[in-house]
Amino acid sequence: MVAITRHTRVIEAKDIASADLEALLHAPAPVIVKGLAAHWPLVAKGRESAEAAIVYLARFDTGRPITGYTADSAAGGRFFYDADLTAMNFARERTGLSDYLALIRAHLDDPDAPARYIGSTDLALYLPGFAEENPLPVVSESLGCFPPLASIWIGNRTIASAHWDMSNNIAVCAVGRRRFTLFPPGQTPNLYPGPLEPTPGGQVVSMVNFAAPDLALHPGFPLAAAAGEIAEMEPGDVLIYPALWWHQVEALDRFNVLVNYWWNEAQPFADSPMTTLLHGLLSLRDRPLAEKQAWRVLFDYYVFGPAQQAGAHLPAHARGPLAPLDETAARRLRAQVLHKLNR
């Protein structure tokens, strides 16, 4: 048995000032602010009953089709691959929000019900008016400059396999209990990432089954477990954690709702680092080791070091793409990259 014994730091909402909350958005590790969203109407409805929360959510249905995900009860709630990694162990369907909520409601007390959830559904587009009644629980200068993407996750007992996101996250446990299992980015090798594509939910997932890890296949997992932490959340609790942290998310009750806010302090013209990683597989991975080590030094100098380092000794007119980027310079650099890729 591989146990994760460390727990995420918890702060009571009543004990934190606005300035301290701002600092938590830039903290290097996860933190729970307990009760920060306890005033939400949805939280109150969920405390009343699962049925009351379902009725409340259905009020915001515009009739726009959403995507529902369903896995057979044999999957144990874990949305993942099939046994030979040729397909997923669940099905997707386009359906109405109210219809899918009714389907979940009809099987709330069925211990053998299939696992069902509605994942990462844009609040503004699919549940207009919800955010006005249940507002972002954090007021921040950072979030004003970089407005977050607000999404909702709805379902019964489900497990989202461990994965990482490119954005920072504010996760609000609104109905039911949630358990996040989190790992810092440095544990990536010990979490054994799966295929780059296809993926169960758009992001690469860990191949380790945390409930029953196969240490013959994944011998490094105990090292990840030693560095990992558990965030146990109740309705109204808010979890804040940095981009690129691995996280498995378990919805523990018969009906569960999570609202999350992704934000990233990158300019809108910045390209996705994942594109860079894919190109790195093409251009660098299979070169000789000594050559790759030399390229690592160059990347540290040009990319991973201080942003102004590589151009600081040059006159401004000669810096080219080494100068701070703006939208025009980014467009020019992107065109240069595309030209080289298409030659």
ABEGO torsion letter per residue (X at the ends): XBBBABBBBBBBAAABBAAAAAAAAABABBBBBBGAAAABAAAAAAAABAAAAAAAAAAABAGBBBBBBBBBAAAGGBBBBBAAGABBABBBBBBBAAAAAAAAAAAAABAABBBBBBBGBBAAAABBGAAAABBBABBBAAAAABBBBBBBBBEBBBBBBBBBBABBBBBBBABEBBBBBBBBAAAAAAAGBBBAOBBAAGBBBBABBAABBBAAABAAAAAAAAABBBBBBBBGBBBBBBBGBBBBBBBABABBBBBBBBBBABBAABBBAAAAAAAAAAAAAABBAAAAAAAAAAAAAAAABBAAAAAAABBAAAAEAABBBBAAAAAAAAAAAAAAAAX
